[in-house]
Amino acid sequence: MQGEHWKDASVPQIHFRHVGARGTPAAVLQKLNGQVAAILQNADVREQFGKLGITPLSMSPEKFAQHVRSEIAVYRRIVKQAGIPLQ
């Protein structure tokens, strides 16, 4: 990346994710998600992300799990079509 900011890299999306270890109680995940979502709504935080060309978004743990499953399916097809061997 030559530029100083993500927006200079011509990358359409960057994903920053927080995850818990398998077996983390749902209540803990919900609380963590709620706290991060609240932080991402803070005007100062949004301004700092904006300076980097980042639009912070938040989603529920359930929606995130659905998104990950969808992404796995997409990349599984790409790997298969490209004939990339699994290691």
N, C-alpha and C positions, 0 to 999 in steps of 0.2 A: 504494500500500500504506500503510495507516494505522498498522498495528501495528509494533512494533519487530522482530518476528521473522517468518520465512517462515511459521511455523505460524499466525500471526495473519492471513495473507492469504487463508485458505480456498482455497489452491491444493493440489490433491491430490498432485501430483508436480512436483518441480523436477529437471531433469537438468543436471548439470555434466559436461562431457565433455572429455577431452584427446584430441587427434588429431595425427597427423603429416602432413607434406606427402606428396602422392602420390609414390610411388617410394621412400619411406623403407624401408630394409631391414627385413624381418620380425624379424630378431634385435634390432634397435634398438627396435621397437615392443614386442616381448615383454619386453625389459629394462625399458623405461619402465613398461609395464603392471604388471610384477612389483613395481617400486619403489613405485608409487602404491598398489597393493593392500596392500603391507606397511604403508605409512603409514596407510591407512584402517583397519587393524587395531589401531593404537596406541590404548591406552585413553584417553590424554589428548586425542588428536585426536577420537575418537568422542564423548568427553564434551563437547568444545567444539561439535561439530556438533549433538549432542543438545540443547544449550542453545538452538540456533537452530531446533529442530524438524526437523532433517535427519537421516535415517538413511543413512549412506554405504554404497554398494554398489559392487562391482567386478565386471567381466566381462572375459573374454578378448577380444583384438582380433577374433577370428573371430565370437564371439557378439555383440559390439558392431556389427560390419558387418551381421550378420543383422538385428539390431534396427533399425538405420538403414534398411535396405531395406524392412523391414516398415512403419516409420513413413512412409516416402516413399509407399508404396502406399496407406496409409490417407488421407494428406492429398491425394494425387492424386485419389482418389475424391471427397473432400469438395469440392475445388476444381471438379472437373468437374460434380458434382451441383448446386453453387451457381451454376454458370455464370460463374465468375470468369475473366476473360480473362488469359492469360499475358502477361507483359510482357518 
